Amino acid sequence: MSEKGKQTPCTYTIEDEIPDEKDIASHTPLLQIVTGKSYNAFAHEDEDKFPDGGIRAWTVVLGSAVGLMTVFGVMQTISSIQVYIQNNMLKDVKVSATSWIFSIYMFSNLSMGIVAGPLFDIYGVRKVLLPGMILNCAGLYATAFSTKLWHFILSFGFASGIGSGLMMNPLMSVISHWFLRRRGVANGFSQAGSVTGVIFPILLRSLYPTIGYRNTMCILASICVSLCIICFLLVQDRRRILADDEVINSGSLLRKIGDVLDFRSLKEKQFSLLVAGLFFNEFSLLLVITYLGTYAEARGMSESDSYVLVTVMNSAGVIGKIVPNYFSDKVGRFNVMVLVSASMAISIFALWLPYYNRAALYAFACIYGFSFAGSYAMTPVTVSQISLTRQFGSRFATAYFIVAFGNLISMPIGSQFINAQTVRSYNNMIIFAGCTTLLATTFFVLSRTAIVGKRLWKFV
């Protein structure tokens, strides 16, 4: 075979632009992936360093799942909280103004990864979790006593948002310390902690009329405190094994945060395209999970039935956190991400926008809930597949720091469509959400193509 016709093997190499080995803890090495038939998704890691199972590893998965119950549980209960406060305490406030509470919450949640990532890489999981847990739970208690818009912004938007942000990155990152080949299924079980996204809306729905908003939110916060304590006792990282002490301890925290913020990772084509996909995916996702409840009311459903609809979506999401991750270990993480993202777009345009009847709306809630949860669950494993494990926390934080700005502006923009609270205005928002989901799918496909070219049946 001629030199021109030879197939270039796929390898991972790290750029040698970093002048000092100590800088590896703060700089993110660029993985140069050469596409080819011999592509190996695990070539950049030493497989012997990962247990990929065992009692201790699965105990960490359990601890991560319990901790994420407080993060995803509250996140997926946003719609139930929004419906109540919009109809009661903030009934005289425009929807576009109220949307800032939840936009700031999501922005604070995701942008804190830029701090939590380096903190996790340096200090390990527990020292980052503790302040996050305190802030998250304190913010929920303060939300219970909020009555004005600025109260909710400070308590729920900032306090609870920052706290959950400090928790989310380490709880996801710690899984990659214990698993490599089985990382997908381990991550899926970890994110199954989103089962509280089913329980919490039902809890709120049943307790609001009987004991009132304030007591209901205090009970929710107390449950989160209990879950945080269990999580803290179970999780443990392995940074001392995966990286040398000299590497971990080199450089100051401010320098490490600054190095993460230089966005050096975005020089990698596959990484930058993945981040673009995540940006538009979360842009639309937040609109759907927040306003599905009020859309149902615009269609004539009662407030109680709107809570049921949200619960159906979150119930499907629990399965969506596990099943796609399981198959991602079989057929490839990027392959599954493309499929679930495409499913989100199809369900929006084929089921939600036409609105055939209530049964179709529930079908949409099931399909979209499964798919959006799958995309959420696939995010850390797609990032980790093109990252060194010791740098995963920082790269995941970099990605979500950018994505956070999409969350900050998506609801204020999307809510402008629905200030009139009519079906027609909601349809405009649905079209907007569907188009951004299509953009996300396109970028996921391009990111996959940047890794293995146009090979459809390749594990990637």
C-alpha positions in Angstrom: 0.0 0.0 0.0 1.3 3.5 -0.8 2.2 5.9 1.9 -0.7 8.0 0.9 -3.2 5.1 1.2 -2.1 4.0 4.6 -4.6 4.4 7.5 -3.2 6.6 10.2 -3.7 5.0 13.6 -5.5 6.9 16.2 -3.4 7.9 19.1 -3.6 10.4 22.0 -0.6 12.7 22.5 -0.2 15.6 24.8 1.3 18.9 23.6 4.6 19.7 25.1 4.1 23.4 25.2 3.9 23.4 29.0 7.3 24.5 30.3 7.3 22.9 33.7 6.0 19.5 34.8 4.5 21.1 37.9 2.2 23.2 35.8 0.3 20.1 34.8 -2.0 20.4 37.8 -3.2 23.8 36.7 -2.8 23.7 32.9 -5.0 21.4 30.9 -3.0 19.4 28.4 -4.4 19.3 24.9 -5.2 15.8 23.7 -4.4 15.6 20.0 -6.6 12.8 18.6 -5.7 11.4 15.2 -8.8 9.8 13.7 -8.6 6.3 12.2 -9.9 2.8 12.3 -7.7 1.9 15.3 -9.2 4.6 17.5 -9.0 3.6 21.2 -11.2 5.6 23.6 -9.0 4.6 26.5 -5.5 5.0 25.1 -4.8 8.2 27.1 -5.2 6.5 30.5 -3.3 3.8 32.5 -6.1 1.3 33.0 -4.3 -0.4 35.9 -4.9 2.7 38.1 -8.7 2.3 38.0 -10.5 -0.4 40.1 -13.5 -0.3 37.8 -15.6 -1.9 40.5 -15.4 -3.3 44.1 -17.2 -2.4 47.3 -15.3 0.8 47.9 -15.8 2.1 44.4 -19.6 1.4 44.4 -19.9 2.9 47.8 -18.5 6.1 46.3 -21.1 5.8 43.6 -23.8 5.5 46.2 -22.5 8.5 48.1 -22.4 10.5 44.9 -26.0 9.5 44.0 -27.2 10.5 47.5 -25.5 13.9 47.2 -26.8 14.5 43.7 -30.3 13.9 45.1 -30.1 17.4 46.6 -28.7 18.9 43.5 -30.8 17.4 40.7 -33.8 16.9 43.0 -34.1 20.7 43.6 -33.1 21.5 40.0 -35.9 19.3 38.6 -38.3 20.8 41.1 -37.8 24.3 39.7 -41.1 24.2 37.7 -43.1 23.2 40.8 -41.6 26.1 42.8 -42.0 28.5 39.9 -45.7 27.7 39.4 -46.5 28.3 43.1 -44.6 31.5 43.7 -45.8 32.9 40.4 -49.4 32.3 41.4 -49.0 33.5 45.0 -46.2 35.6 46.4 -45.1 37.0 43.0 -48.5 37.1 41.3 -48.1 40.8 40.5 -44.6 40.3 39.0 -44.1 39.6 35.3 -43.0 36.2 34.2 -39.9 37.6 32.6 -38.9 39.2 35.9 -39.5 36.0 37.9 -37.4 34.1 35.5 -34.3 35.8 36.8 -34.6 33.8 40.1 -34.1 30.5 38.2 -31.7 31.8 35.6 -29.4 33.1 38.4 -29.8 29.7 40.2 -28.7 27.8 37.1 -25.9 30.2 36.3 -24.6 30.1 39.9 -24.9 26.3 39.9 -23.0 25.7 36.7 -20.5 28.6 36.8 -19.2 27.6 40.2 -17.6 24.6 38.5 -14.8 26.9 37.5 -14.0 27.2 41.2 -15.1 23.7 42.3 -13.0 22.0 39.6 -9.6 23.3 40.7 -10.6 23.0 44.4 -11.5 19.3 43.8 -8.2 18.7 42.0 -6.2 20.3 44.9 -8.1 19.5 48.1 -10.3 16.5 47.2 -14.0 15.9 47.3 -14.9 16.4 51.0 -13.3 19.8 51.6 -15.3 21.2 48.6 -18.5 19.5 49.5 -18.8 20.8 53.0 -19.2 24.6 52.2 -21.4 23.7 49.2 -23.7 21.6 51.4 -24.0 24.4 54.0 -24.8 27.0 51.4 -27.2 24.9 49.5 -29.3 23.9 52.5 -29.1 27.3 54.1 -30.4 28.8 50.8 -33.4 26.5 50.8 -34.3 27.4 54.4 -34.0 31.1 53.4 -36.2 30.5 50.4 -38.9 29.2 52.7 -39.1 32.6 54.3 -38.9 34.7 51.1 -41.8 36.9 50.1 -40.3 39.4 47.6 -38.5 39.0 44.3 -35.1 40.0 45.6 -35.5 37.6 48.6 -35.9 34.7 46.2 -33.0 35.9 44.0 -30.6 36.1 47.0 -31.8 32.9 48.8 -32.6 30.5 46.0 -30.8 32.1 43.0 -27.4 32.8 44.7 -27.1 30.9 48.0 -28.7 27.6 46.9 -27.3 28.0 43.4 -23.7 28.5 44.5 -24.0 25.8 47.1 -25.3 23.2 44.7 -22.7 24.3 42.2 -19.9 23.6 44.7 -21.4 20.1 45.1 -22.2 19.1 41.6 -18.7 19.2 40.0 -17.0 17.1 42.7 -19.8 14.6 43.0 -19.6 13.9 39.2 -15.8 14.1 39.0 -15.1 11.6 41.8 -16.7 8.8 39.7 -13.9 9.2 37.2 -11.3 8.5 39.9 -12.7 4.9 40.4 -13.9 3.9 37.0 -12.6 3.9 33.4 -14.2 1.3 31.1 -17.3 1.1 33.3 -17.5 4.8 33.8 -20.7 5.2 31.8 -22.8 2.8 33.9 -21.2 4.0 37.2 -22.0 7.6 36.2 -25.6 6.5 35.3 -26.2 5.0 38.8 -24.7 8.1 40.4 -27.0 10.4 38.5 -29.9 8.1 39.3 -29.9 10.3 42.4 -32.2 12.5 40.3 -35.0 10.2 41.5 -35.8 13.0 44.0 -36.8 15.0 41.0 -39.9 12.7 41.1 -40.4 12.7 44.8 -39.9 16.4 45.5 -42.6 17.7 43.2 -45.1 15.2 44.7 -44.0 16.3 48.1 -44.6 19.9 47.3 -47.9 19.2 45.6 -49.3 17.3 48.6 -47.9 19.7 51.3 -48.6 23.1 49.9 -52.4 23.0 50.5 -52.1 21.3 54.0 -49.2 23.0 55.8 -48.4 25.9 53.6 -45.4 27.0 51.5 -43.1 28.0 54.3 -43.3 24.7 56.2 -43.2 22.7 53.0 -39.9 24.3 51.9 -38.5 23.8 55.4 -39.2 20.1 55.2 -37.6 20.0 51.7 -34.5 21.7 53.1 -34.3 19.3 56.1 -34.5 16.3 53.8 -31.5 17.8 51.8 -29.6 18.2 55.1 -30.0 14.5 55.9 -29.0 13.5 52.4 -25.9 15.7 52.5 -24.7 14.1 55.8 -25.0 10.6 54.3 -23.2 11.7 51.1 -20.3 13.3 53.0 -19.6 10.1 54.9 -19.5 7.9 51.8 -17.6 9.7 49.1 -13.8 9.6 48.8 -11.4 10.6 46.0 -8.2 9.0 44.8 -6.2 12.1 43.7 -3.1 11.0 45.6 -3.0 7.8 43.4 -3.9 9.4 40.1 -1.4 12.3 40.5 1.8 12.9 42.4 1.6 15.0 45.6 4.1 17.4 44.1 1.7 18.0 41.2 -1.3 18.3 43.4 0.3 20.8 45.8 2.1 23.0 43.1 0.8 26.5 42.6 -1.7 28.6 44.4 -5.5 28.2 44.2 -5.9 31.6 42.4 -3.3 30.6 39.9 -5.0 27.3 39.3 -8.4 29.0 38.8 -6.8 31.5 36.5 -5.2 28.7 34.5 -8.6 27.0 34.1 -10.1 30.3 32.9 -7.5 30.7 30.1 -9.8 28.3 28.1 -6.7 26.5 26.6 -8.8 23.4 26.2 -10.9 25.1 23.6 -8.0 24.8 21.2 -9.1 21.2 20.8 -11.6 21.1 18.0 -13.6 18.2 19.5 -13.8 19.8 22.9 -14.9 23.2 21.6 -17.6 21.7 19.5 -18.8 19.6 22.4 -19.0 22.7 24.6 -21.0 24.5 21.9 -23.4 21.6 21.8 -23.8 21.6 25.6 -24.4 25.4 25.5 -27.4 25.1 23.2 -28.6 21.9 24.8 -28.9 23.5 28.2 -30.2 26.8 26.6 -33.4 25.0 25.5 -33.5 22.4 28.3 -34.0 25.0 31.0 -36.9 26.6 29.2 -38.7 23.3 28.9 -38.3 22.0 32.4 -39.2 25.4 33.9 -42.2 26.4 31.8 -43.8 23.0 31.1 -46.0 23.4 34.2 -47.3 26.9 33.3 -47.8 25.8 29.7 -50.0 23.0 31.0 -52.1 25.6 32.9 -52.3 27.7 29.7 -53.8 24.6 28.0 -56.5 24.4 30.7 -54.9 21.9 33.1 -55.2 22.6 36.8 -52.2 23.6 39.0 -52.3 20.1 40.6 -52.3 18.4 37.2 -49.4 20.5 36.1 -47.4 19.1 39.0 -48.3 15.6 37.9 -47.0 16.4 34.4 -43.7 17.6 35.8 -43.5 14.5 37.9 -44.1 12.3 34.8 -41.2 14.1 33.0 -38.9 13.6 36.0 -39.9 10.0 36.4 -38.9 9.2 32.9 -35.7 11.1 33.6 -34.7 8.6 36.3 -34.6 5.9 33.7 -32.9 8.3 31.3 -30.0 8.8 33.7 -29.3 5.0 33.7 -30.2 3.4 30.4 -28.2 5.8 28.0 -25.2 5.5 30.3 -25.4 1.7 30.2 -25.5 1.6 26.4 -22.8 4.3 26.2 -20.3 1.7 27.5 -21.4 -0.6 24.7 -21.8 1.6 21.7 -19.9 4.8 22.6 -20.6 8.0 24.7 -20.7 10.5 21.8 -23.0 8.1 19.8 -25.5 8.0 22.6 -25.3 11.8 23.2 -26.2 12.4 19.5 -29.2 10.0 19.8 -30.7 11.5 22.9 -30.2 15.1 21.7 -31.9 14.2 18.4 -34.8 12.6 20.4 -35.2 15.9 22.3 -35.6 17.9 19.2 -38.0 15.4 17.5 -40.2 15.3 20.6 -40.5 19.1 20.7 -41.5 19.5 17.1 -43.5 16.2 16.7 -45.4 16.1 20.0 -45.2 19.3 22.0 -45.7 22.0 19.3 -48.7 20.4 17.5 -50.4 19.5 20.9 -52.8 16.8 19.8 -54.3 16.2 23.2 -53.4 15.7 26.9 -52.2 12.2 26.2 -49.8 13.4 23.6 -48.5 16.0 26.1 -47.9 13.3 28.7 -46.1 11.3 25.9 -43.9 14.3 25.2 -43.1 14.6 28.9 -42.0 11.0 29.0 -39.9 11.1 25.9 -38.3 14.5 26.6 -37.8 13.6 30.2 -35.9 10.5 29.3 -33.9 12.2 26.6 -33.0 15.4 28.5 -31.9 13.3 31.5 -29.8 11.2 29.2 -28.1 14.2 27.7 -27.4 15.5 31.2 -26.0 12.1 32.3 -23.8 11.8 29.2 -22.2 15.2 29.6 -19.5 14.1 32.2 -18.6 10.9 30.3 -18.3 12.6 27.0 -16.0 15.2 28.5 -14.0 12.6 30.4 -13.6 10.5 27.2 -11.5 13.3 25.7 -9.8 14.4 28.9 -7.1 13.1 31.3 -8.7 11.9 34.5 -6.5 14.1 36.7 -7.7 17.1 34.6 -11.4 16.2 34.3 -12.5 18.5 37.1 -11.0 21.5 35.5 -12.1 20.7 32.0 -15.6 19.9 33.1 -15.6 23.2 35.0 -14.4 25.1 31.9 -17.2 23.6 29.8 -19.9 24.4 32.2 -18.6 27.9 32.9 -19.4 28.7 29.3 -22.7 26.8 29.4 -23.7 28.7 32.5 -24.0 31.9 30.5 -26.5 30.1 28.3 -28.5 29.3 31.4 -28.3 32.9 32.5 -29.8 34.3 29.4 -32.1 31.5 28.2 -35.0 32.1 30.6 -35.0 35.9 30.3 -35.0 35.5 26.5 -37.5 32.7 26.4 -39.8 34.2 29.0 -40.2 37.3 26.7 -42.2 35.1 24.4 -44.7 34.1 27.2 -45.4 37.3 29.1 -48.9 37.2 27.6 -49.4 33.7 29.0 -51.4 32.6 25.9 -51.1 29.3 24.0 -49.8 31.2 20.9 -47.0 32.9 22.9 -46.0 29.5 24.4 -45.8 28.1 20.9 -43.3 30.7 19.9 -41.2 29.7 22.9 -41.5 26.1 21.9 -40.2 26.8 18.4 -37.3 28.8 19.9 -36.5 25.9 22.3 -36.7 23.3 19.5 -34.4 25.3 17.2 -31.7 25.6 19.9 -32.0 21.8 20.5 -31.4 21.2 16.8 -28.3 23.4 17.0 -27.1 21.4 19.9 -27.5 18.1 18.0 -25.6 19.5 15.1 -22.6 20.5 17.3 -22.6 17.0 18.9 -22.4 15.4 15.5 -19.6 17.8 14.5 -17.7 17.0 17.7 -18.0 13.3 17.0 -16.9 13.8 13.5 -13.8 15.7 14.7 -12.8 12.6 16.6 -13.4 9.7 14.2 -14.4 11.4 11.0 -17.5 10.0 9.2 -17.3 6.5 10.5 -20.8 5.8 11.7 -20.2 2.4 13.4 -17.2 3.5 15.5 -17.2 3.4 19.3 -16.7 7.0 20.3 
